[in-house]
């Protein structure tokens, strides 16, 4: 069984909204063993929608449509589906009663335009919607079964569980599918890909691919097989092979972040960490405390965004800043060492650098960052020179990730990189 | 001129990534007067991609393709475009030289697989990419001009400005279109929409709509007219009317954030701010320092994630914490007052709350947050109770925004809300 997803709504095509429904549906359908082959997003144009329905029905077994079921004149799913089926729209009495009941339930008057939401192409099946006003629709179109749901994520999610999950289970996807994601940090995408190139030829099963997002290179493994256990076995073998090849570049899997992995390693060891941030301005603290339970190992931190505060809060000697500059190996070292001491914790990370876009010089250009790490065996500082192609956001993001990765490698007893 | 956007990448069809490029492109093309009629997202399947290129070229004048230009075997844009054009791939010497230069510039070895990124369909034009390794491609296909860019947003954005903007301007979109966005904070979407409902009927020009994202309600105004000045005049009249209706709920326009607006207000007044964060864990500091030039008014902050640090760093009496709890009006007040004093600045913000998902009690449930604001005329504290439907991320995000909005209103001499 193969699926396509169609999203309707002019707001998606003006850039006013990002289409998150398609990603959600793809994730859920994939987990049910139904690969999604195409997303199509269309504006509110009845002919274009009807022809897209017909085209998809020629390729896919399952079509999920979101949006276009509201009460206004630019909600065209019902009419376009009737066109594609070559039938007329009829009013469904049960749907109308449910819409009327919905408005009674929320103590609001039902306006006349809501009546059109009870219409359905002749021969299609209205799908009751307990979570909002618009009923969904199920229809057979060529070789495909089409489900149309409202675009409101909460209603769409509930209707997916109610109507599509049983449909897929009943049909039996006939195959197992296993998805695995490994997360790496510290090497570029082409470098990672080269180490596993022989696993990546087109058409191989499992399919192995890499993606890059903000410095994180992910390796995705998708295995298909006759059964779920067989797909899991295939995928797990590739996971083991990729881990062997990439070694400690792999910091985690699935939803792991550098901060969550560092947190887990600290918790396992009963150790604590504090942060002393300049150029990252609180970002490392934010990333650490994104993780629920981080108060077990994260004691706190300071953001010393001015020279005076580096001295006042962290005891970095003013003479040191005057002699070497705030962005220097010496200041990063003092920030980390003094932070560890003042917070009385096992580890402390420090950052000082030039995030730009202004503030750089020939000697100390935008992108120059020093990261300090203090632990029981002393302080180490690394200098990074990020390309001037990086934005302010990217320089701050990579600096925070490099600091977290330095701590991760230190906790694992590895060299700095 | 009408456009279509095609996004390539299996990660988009497994739900692993949300396609934000299509929304960005639609927004930018719309602003240039080029409506986008369709988004199509495809997995890494050469035949499906080639046939989608051909189909789009039969409908649209401009096709923008993102993704599939990387160095690996699942990057199929080059090959599929050659198929659709009925030509072969050739290596472009200039592109190869630029890729080699890029790797020299970042001091990394170029691996052999990067050579394929210099390939281009015969008759198409390689587009230099100064921001990454993969050159883009411009090709004529049936009635359409197709631009293929890397999927990395930073590179794609830069190449859009370099190559598509001049192309559209040269062709002339033939009509004026004006987009305006006003940003509001402090009221729900239905509340905002109710105050401007008469401006929002379908078919009205300008089209006025609201969208909600992470507590920010945006009002979008899109005006069409025969000429750009006429469209601007229409849009500006609605901007004035919406601002009049919504008053101080409007904190800014376009790309303004609460942090950037607060920064501007502080800079205008020559005043400074510091932060004392518990539940937001560095997020307010991060948001303030996202803004370039923030060192002019942000002096620094502390993240006191443990009770001991609230006492050690901020002088919050341990007895006060014992008597009232760390999440209390009293502690928020002491954190803000002492932070302002220790950092010797004009304003200080504090947060203490329960971000969850664990750590709540009947008395102090998840979502309870106290926000303190200290200034020259004393300290005010507000208590917020966010619904238990909010995630940890959302509670932290809203707490940071409420703190920034409190400071914004105070700087403008407005009541707390």
Interface residues (C-beta under 8 A of the other chain):
Chain A: X7 X11 X12 X13 X14 X15 X16 X17 X18 X19 X20 X22 X23 X24 X25 X26 X27 X28 X30 X35 X36 X37 X38 X39 X40 X41 X42 X43 X45 X48 X52 X72 X73 X74 X179 X181 X188 X189 X190 X191 X193 X194 X197 X200 X201 X202 X207 X209 X210 X211 X212 X213 X218 X220 X222 X275 X277 X280 X281 X282 X283 X284 X285 X286 X288 X289 X290 X292 X293 X294 X295 X298 X299 X300 X301 X302 X303 X304 X305 X306 X308 X309 X312 X313 X342 X343 X355 X356 X357 X358 X387 X389 X391 X392 X393 X394 X396
Chain B: X7 X9 X10 X11 X12 X13 X14 X15 X16 X17 X18 X19 X20 X22 X23 X24 X25 X26 X27 X28 X30 X35 X36 X37 X38 X39 X40 X41 X42 X43 X44 X45 X46 X48 X52 X70 X71 X72 X73 X74 X76 X105 X106 X108 X110 X111 X112 X113 X114 X130 X131 X132 X133 X152 X154 X202 X203 X209 X211 X220 X222 X275 X277 X280 X281 X282 X283 X284 X285 X286 X288 X289 X290 X292 X293 X294 X295 X298 X299 X300 X301 X302 X303 X304 X305 X306 X308 X309 X312 X313 X342 X343 X355 X356 X357 X358 X392 X393 X396
